[in-house]
Amino acid sequence: MKFVRNAWYVAGWASEFDRKLRRFTILGDDIVMYRGEDDKVCALRDRCPHRQLPLSKGHLMAGDAIQCGYHGLTFDKAGACIRAPGQDNIPKTSVHAYPVHEKNRIVWIWMGEAALADPDDIFSLPEFADPQWHAHQGDALHLKSHYLNVAENLVDPAHVSFVHPTTLGNAASEDVPVHADVDGDVIVAWRWIRDAPPVGFFQKFGGFSGNVDRWHYYYLHLPSIAVIDFGSADAALNLPEDKRHEGVRVFALHFLTPVDETNTIDRWMHLRNVAIDDENVSQSMDAMFRVAFNEDKEILEAIQLEELKPQHHRPVRLAIDKGPNVYRSRIEKLLHAEEAATEGWAQAETG
């Protein structure tokens, strides 16, 4: 399985971790994770090197050590073996420990070379710390789909009109061109729909009844984080692009965690500049997002099933595919760079 490994991925919301041993599968790796006595999350490969029993089937001991549930081999939170019951000498063995960092009530895990893990590289937005915005965590959506297909969906404004006609889109945007900017580090696709009826989401949460100007800006951060900046404003205001904060504005954040080649977890949340102290609005938005994201789930899982079948022709490419095409190309470049680096390290060790 090929995944970009030198990157920070979301392991889970901070609320998902406590003193219980839990198994997570990320990039095909099975990992046991738990919250240490110092309140920091620990992560080890979930396999005892003795008889291969998952360590998550064992016991968490004092000092954050994990005792294997089969023969009691014990490992500290750095992965070093510290006890072998029935013998005085401790085997020189260990289990891999993954760098972990908690930020914005999100637990991040580094899946590649530990020496390259820099917490300063973890994704964030200024709005997390802005009192004029409210951050609300949603769900963990499990999709039977390769993460690349899920990510492409999140840099594709054009699908909204057809997949989400009652929530996030409507017919007014069907023929509005999609623009793309692929020159920077972040792939961006966007469009404005001017002087058109509001979509269902902003009828409910913006209180709009007349026509609005609305926008969708899709930002895709490699390898698999998407930010969708969408909102609406009264059409009479004729807001320019750089004044979007004057309208009703929402950021939908999607943190994609590849589980394996055909499964992905999309942990989604939102930031908003409206009704920031109203928890009922948070719950109502969640309900509408669930409807929309389950519509995506149905589409993406159907595509995955077809991709596993024999292919008889090449996929057709459209003008709206510029962002997804560049995304795939950049992922390939990252994979090739990691493969080249791995080969270089191997040659250096044997040379």
N, C-alpha and C positions, 0 to 999 in steps of 0.2 A: 504494500500500500504506500503510495507516495503522498506525503503531506509536507507542507512547509513547517519545519519543526522549530526553527529559531525565531520564535514569536511568542508573545503573551496571549494565552487563550483564557476565556472565562471558564473556571471550574464550577462555579455556582454562585448564587447569592450568599452573602455572609450568613444569613439566617439558616442556611442548609447545613451548617457545620457546628458540631458540638463534641462532646466527649465520646460519642459512639463511633466505632469504626465503620466507615461506609466505602463501598466500592464504586469507582467511577471509571468509565472507559473513554479515553480521549486519544484521538489519532491512532486507535487500535491498541493502545497501551492500557492495561488494567492497573488501576492505581487505588491504594487505600489512603483515605484522607480522614483527618480528625483534628479537633481543636486542642492544642497543647495547654498545659497548666499555665503558661504565660499568655494565653488567649490567642496565640498565633496558630494558624493552620499548618499542619504538617502533611507531607505527601510522600509515600514510598511506593515502589513497584509492588503490586499485590501478589507476591509469590514467594514463598519460602524456598531458599535454594537447596533445602534438604530433600523433601519429598514433593515439592511443588504445591502444597496446600496454600490457597489464598490466605494471606495474613489477616484479611478482613474476617476470616472465620476464627481468629484467635481472640486474645484478650489484651486490653489496654491496661498497662501496669503503672505503678507510681513512677514519676520521672519521665512519663510519656513513652516508655518502652513498649513494644508490641511483643507479646509472647505467642509463638505459633501454637495453634490449637491441636497439633498432632503430637509433637514430641517436645514442646517447650523451648525450642530454640528461640532466643530473645534478641531483639534488635533495638538500638536506640533510634531517636527521631532523625539522626543523620544517616541511618541505614547500616551502621556498624554492628556486627554480632557482639553481644556482651555477655552471653551466657549459653552454655550447652549442658543441660542437666545430665548428671551421671558421669561427667568427666571434668578434670581440672583445667586442661588446656582448651582454650577457646579457638574454634576454627577461624582461619583468616578468610572470612567470607563476609559479604555485605549484600544489601539490596539497594538499588538505585534510589536516591532521594532527589526530588524535583524542587527547584526554587519556586516559592509561593509568596505572593504579596497581596495584601488586602487594601483596596482603595475604593472610595465612594460606595462602601457597603457591598462591594463585589470582590470575590476571591479569584485571583488570577494565578495561572500556573504557566511556567516556562517549560516547553517540551523538548528543547534542543540542548546545545552545549551550555552547561551551567555557567561557564566563565563569561558567556556573552549576555547573561541575563541582567538587564539594567532596569530597575523599577521606574526610572525617569522616562522610559519608553512606553509605559503603559498608557493606553488611550484615556483621554479625559476631555471634558468640555468646560469652558468657563462658567456655564450656566449651572453646573453642579453646586457652585459656591455662591451663586447670585441670589440674594433674598427676594428678588422680583420673579423668580422661577421656582417651580415645585417639581421635585424628582419623585417619581413613583414607580416602583418595581412591579412588573406584571408576572407572567408565567414562564415556565420552561416548556416550550412546545417541541414535542418529539416528532420528527419527520423521517419517514422512510425514503430518504432522498440523499444523493451525494451533495455535499456542501457547496460545490461549485454551482450547481443548478439553483440552490437556495440563494446564494450570493448574487447570481445574475438577476434573479427576480427582484432583488433589492437595489438594483441600479437601473431599473426599467420602469419609468413612469407610464409608459404606454399601456401596460397591462391593466392599469387601475380602472379604466373605463369599462372593460369587459369582464373582469373577474370580480370587481367590487362595485357594482352599479347602484347599490342601495346604501353604501356606507362611505367609502373613500373616493368614489368616482361617479360620473354620470355621462350621458351621451354627449354633453357639450364639449368634452375634451377629445373625442374620438379622432378628429382630424387635425388636432393642433400638433405641430411638429415638436419633436424632442431635440433639444440641444445637448451637446456633450463637450466637456473639457477634459482631456486626457493627458495634458502636458505636465501636470504637477504630480506630487506623491499620492494624492487622493483623486480617484476617478469621480467625476461629477456629471450627472445628467439632470436636466431640469426643463420645465416649461411653465408658462403662465397661461391661465385661461381667464381672459378679460370679459367683464360685463356679462356674466353667465349665472344661471341659478346656482345656489349653494348646494353642495353635496349633503347627504344625510348627516354626516358627522358634524358639520358646522351649522346646519339647521338646529341641531340639538344643543351644541356647546357654544356656539357663537351667537345664537338668537337671531340669525339673519333670516329675513323673509323676502327682501328684494334681491336684486342681482348683486353679485360680488365679483371682485377680482381674487382669484385664488392661485396658489403656486404649489409646485412640488419640486424640491431640490433633493436629489438622491446622492449622498456622499458614500463612497465605498472605500474603506481603509483596509489595505491588505494586511493579513490574508483574508479576514472574514468578519469585519465589523462594519455595519451599515448605520448611517444616520439619515433619516428622512425628515427634512424640514418642510412642513406643509402648513398652510394656513389660509385665511381669508380676510378680506377687508371690504367694507362698503365700496361698491364700484364708483360711487361719486367722489371718493377720495383720490382715486387714480394713483395709488401708492407706487413710487418707484421701487426697484428691487432692493435698494439699500435701506428702505424704511419698513421692512417687513415686521419689525418689532412693534410697529404702531398698530398692526392688525392682531387678530386672534391667531396665535402661533403655537405650534406643537412640534417637538422633536420626538419622533419614534425611533428608539435605539434598538438595534438587533445585534446581539452578540452570538455569533454562530460558532458552536463547538463541534467539529467533526468527531463523531464516535468511531465510525469505520467507513468503508467505501460506499455504503448504502444507507447510512443513518446519520442524522444531524440533530443536535439540540439547538433550538433558537430561543435563547433567553431574551425576552423583550421587556422594555420599559418605556416610559415617556417622561419628557420634561415639558412643562407648559407655563405660559405667562398669563393664564386666565384662571379665576377661581382657585388661587393657590392655597387657600386655607380650607377648602371644602373637600372632605374625604368622600362624600357622596359622589362628587364629580369624578374622583379617581376611580371609584367602583363602576360608575356608569361608563366611563371611557374604556375600562378593562372589558366590560361586557361587549361593547361595540367592536373593540379590537379583536376579541376572540372570534366574533363572527367573520371579520375580514381575514384574519390569519388562518382560520380553518378553511376558508375558500382557497387561499394560497396552498395550504396543505394538500387539499384534494387534487389540485392541478399538478403540483410538484411530484406527488407520489405516483400519479398516473404516468407522468413523463418518465420517472425512474423505471417503472415496469416495462415501458416500451424500449428504453435504452438497453435493457438487459436481453432483448430479443435480437435476432439477426437483423442487420441493417441492409436495406436494399438500395438506398440512395443517400446522397449527402444532404444534410439539412439546408434548407433555403435560408439565405441571409437577407435581412431587410435593413433599411436606413436606420431604424431604431436600435440596431444591434451594435453600434459603435462602442458604447461603454462596455457591454459584456465581452465583446471580442478583445478589447484591450486588456480587460481584467484577466481573461484566460492566458493571454500572452505574457502578462507580468507574473502570474503565478508560475508559468513554465520557466521563466528566467530565474525566479527565486529558487525553484527546485534544482535547476541546473547548477546554480551557484553553490547550493548546499552540497550537491553531489561532488562537485569539483573540490570543495574544501575538505570533504570527508576522504576523498582519494589522496589528497595532498598530505593529510595527517597520517593516513595509513602508510604511505611511502616513507614519510619521515621516521615513523616508528620502526619500520623494517630496515631502513637504510642505515 
